[in-house]
Amino acid sequence: MAGFDFEQFDHFQILNVARGASINEIKKAFRQEIAIYHPDRFMRASDEEKSYARARSQRINEAFRVLRDDQLRENYNMTMPGGGIGRNSMPVPTGPLTQRDHQGELYETALAHINAGRLIQAVAVLRRLQQLNPFYRDVASLLSSTESAINARQLTMPYESIRRTSWLTVSIVAIVLVTVALVWVFGTFASSATPEATATIIEATPTVQVTRTPRITSTPESMEVTPTPDPSILFEDNFTMVNWAEAQGPTWSTAYDGKRFHLVAAQGGDAAWSYRPIAQSDVVMTVTLQVTKGSGGVIVRYRDETDFVAIVIEPESQTYRIVRREGTTFRELSTGTADSLKRGEAVENELTVTVVGTSVSLAINGVTTDPVTVEGISDSARIGMIAIPTTSDADVFVDQITIRIP
């Protein structure tokens, strides 16, 4: 399996689930991944693609075998760095502040796969790039067209399969016809050889109509009742699934840690953040977070790495700040103290940030502060999480985030 782009993935990464994923989430992820990479889909593909699909499907099956069994999963977690805490991953250095253009490299790698006809490898790379940056160049349309090409290629059943199926059908029909003919011949011979006897009249019994029971469509092992969604919620995440990019820079990192998202930034270095697109720019964000060091909070109206607004808290000093990223530095727009901020490394605080037009307002554990007007704020519909070092490192855990329509 040497040389494949997934050979460094752990079981959780190969299924694209978080370390704290439930068994139902693991089953769902397994079905999604095996449907993409099952070797039967690549019967008419190149030898290289067949080898890739076969190797990846084996890894997917092995990951599912281990993670669906509680004991095997616990044993596997203990073999990973940290004794089951954190992810055994090779973080993809695609954060906004890294010098290496990793997104560009992924894009060029995908193009090379497409030009060489390695469509399955191209899809795997494009999916990874889209997760990191869904707006990078034409990644969305390129991924869609490549997947369509794969599906179109697999729609035609191989001629050999058709020939085998047809031959089997003809054989069965022939056997049935021969059997019927033999029964008729022997039945006729037996009736002609039987001595004439007194005829017995037997009233014919109407033939009973037998209705064939239709084949029952298989259903999932467990049926989960999905509650009626709240139409005001645009996005909700309790960090049981991987919805945010994990990355690492020289002085910072972002990664899943169990059922939380962990952001770390070293003192004297730059901030650590992760962002994602949403449906609209005017929103109400509610986030539950634990700031053990430095300051941390949320990002609103993320345009790019040089232009966004962040609202952060520093529980130790019971202060909050609204800052704007300008180039490589942060400019303070507003600051204040809040007695409602809970102190302590293991204490969680809830922030509710409302962004409408150029107005930004903040509520800390239910206590509202004065709104701030941010002139020239970007209208970008992207939000995120951030950790900013102060006089110490920044160490922030995010447990829950909900985005609503104002």
Secondary structure, DSSP 8 states (H G I E B T S, - for coil): -TT-TTTT--HHHHHT--TT--HHHHHHHHHHHHHHH-GGGGTTS-HHHHHHHHHHHHHHHHHHHHHTSHHHHHHHHHHSTTSSSS--------STT-SS-HHHHHHHHHHHHHHTT-HHHHHHHHHHHHHH-TTSTTHHHHHHHHHHHHHHHHHS--HHHHHHHHHHHHHHHHHHHHHHHHHHHHHHHHHHHS--------------------------SS--------TTEEEEE-SSS--S--EE-SSEEEEEETTEEEEEE-TTS--EEEEEE-S-SSEEEEEEEEEEESEEEEEEEEEETTEEEEEEEEGGGTEEEEEEEETTEEEEEEEEE-TTS--STT--EEEEEEEETTEEEEEETTEE---EE-TT-----EEEEEEE-SSS-EEEEEEEEEEE--
